Amino acid sequence: MGINAGQTFWHAIKNEICPLGASVGGGCFIYHGAPYPNFFWIAAPQSAQQSVANTSLTVHEDHAAYVETLIPCGDWFVPTAQELSDVAWPGCAYWVHDNTKYWAGDIAVPGCAQRRCWIQMGTGQISYYTGNNTTYRIRAFRKVSY
């Protein structure tokens, strides 16, 4: 059971009372530290994860809005490929339970949904897919400053 009361919750994380992997802030506490000092990273729960195709430039925004309807916090987003590599991949033991691909919030070629970036969670490899209508998973996160 996680901490779920305003400042007490963030204070507990900041003072390392709440361990990585704990259920907090509407999801799972997965990371804090460099290269994003003074930020806590929370992965949305697996139940909020979706499998979506790269058919829309706004697939990441649509997913964040979907998670917001499930867990209203006002700050869910899909990280860029670099953020996924820096934060989500090192913390993947706390939120991913297989070796799969996740869409990132950015695209390799602006204006082209078929060039959406993704990360292979088993290896941390960042790449992009050049095909149409390819389905991978997508997960929203929160990045909370302290």
C-alpha positions, 0 to 999 in steps of 0.5 A: 500500500502506497502513501497517498496524501499530498505533501506527506507522500512527496516528503516520504519519497524525498527522505527515502522512506518510500522505496523504489517500486512502491505504489504512490502518486497514482502509479509506481515510483520508479526513479529519482536522481541524475540526469534529472535531479530533483524529480520523482518519476512515477509510471502509470499502473500496468492496468492503464497501459495500452497497445496502440498503432503508430497511425497518429501523430498524437498517439502519445497525447491521446494516451496521456489523456486516457490515463488522466481519465483513469487517474486524474493528476493533471500531469501524465505524459509519454516520455521522449525516447531519451527520457525513456532511455535515461529513466524508464529503462534503468527503472524498468524492473519496477514497471515492466515485466517482459522484454517488449517495445514501448512507443516514445512521445517523440518521432524521428521524422517530424510530421510522420507518425510512421517514424515514431520512436520506440525503446526495447525495454530488454536492451534499452535500444532506441529506434524508430519504425518505418512501417504503417500501423505497427502496434507496440505498448505505450505507458504514461508517466509523471515527473514530479519536481521537489 
